[in-house]
């Protein structure tokens, strides 16, 4: 499993990292039973990418003179246990140290995009993303 994941994920990371225009980038979901080494495998691949990316660039290529240079090529975020889009955004923003108080979902999404761009993040690992619930639970009527 590790070799197949390594080939696919390494290729996808390189392909996405060198895209010039901001756009939605293809992701990878690694699934399987518990205690199979999915997180460890993905983190090792991402760490190898981060090492090579930092070696290649030496500094954040998007650094703006006069600002704090928070360069985070790879971000690892544990998905909250009861994750909804809002709490997932807050978890990502907590990793980046960005504010989240009194923001609605569109503002949080915009702040996530800005934080990822500002910090030069090329890889975002969302561990246990299957916890994310994007729709409200359906309610059953008594007659169904």
Secondary structure, 3 states (H helix, E strand, C coil): CHHHHHHHHHHHHHHHHCCCCCCCCCCCCCCCCCCCCHHHHHHHHHHHHHHHHHHHHCCCCCCCCCCCCCCCCEEEEECCCCCEHHHHHHHHHHHHCCCCCCCCHHHHHHHHHHHHHHCCCCEEEEECHHHCECCCCCCCCCCC
